[in-house]
Amino acid sequence: MTTVDLREKEMAVRDLLRLAESDSVLIIANNGHGYTLEEADDFEKEVAMLGGSRKFMNFLEERGKEEGTVSLEDIERRLTEKGA
């Protein structure tokens, strides 16, 4: 990981992006906060795309309303009761 401390040296965004093409970049802002810049992979692009999809968000909301999962203990108990 490459570190760029903007408190010590100003750097243009295009130069930061050029660095991120080959390595993750830790950017230290003038206020001392750190940020990571790296090239997005296909998964991150898909997450960003789906996060903006109202249809997908509605689907997740409906799934969230479904009844909870069954614990391993419940499955074992049910199998024991059935004599499996």
N, C-alpha and C positions, 0 to 999 in steps of 0.2 A: 504494500500500500504506500502510495506517495502522499506526503503531507505538505500542504501549502498553507502557510500562515499569512493571512492577509494583513495582519497587524505589522508584519515586517516588510512585506512586498506586495504591491498591487498586482493583480493579474486579470487580464481580460477573460470574459466568459469563453470565447472561442479557444483560448489557450488552455483553460481548464478542461474543456471538452476534448481537446486534442490529447491531453494527458490521460483522460478517462478511457480513451480508445484502447489503451494497452494495459491499464492498471486502475484499481480503485483509488479514488483520491479523497483524502481527509482534508476538508477545508476548514481552517480555523478563522472564523469571522472576526471583525474588529471588536465585537463585544465579548470575544472569548468562547462563544458557542461553536461546537464542532458539527460539521455536516459531511455526509458521505456522498460522493458522486461516482456513479458507475454506470456502465452501459446496461440498459434494461434487456433482460432475456425474454424469450417468448412467453414464459409463464407470467412475468410481471406485466407484459403488454396485454395479455388476456385478462388478467385481474383488473387492470385499468379500464379495459373495454367493457367487461361485464359489470363493473361498479357503476358505470354510467347508463346501464340498461334498465329502464323502469320495469320491463317484462321480467327480467331475471331477478330483480330486487323483490318484485311481487311474489315470484315463485319461492324465494328464500323466506319471505315473511309467512307464506302459507305453510311451508315446511316447518317453520319454527312453532307453529300452533299445534302441530301433530303431537300425539301422546308420546311420552318419553320412551326411552329404550328399556330393555329388559336386562337386569343384572345377571351375571354369571350364576350367582347363588339362586336366583329365581329359576333359571333354566335347569340347574342341577336338581332343585326341589321338584320341579314339574316332571322331570324324567324319573326321579325316584318314586314319585306318586304313581306314575303309570307303569312302573315295574320294568323300565327299560334298562 
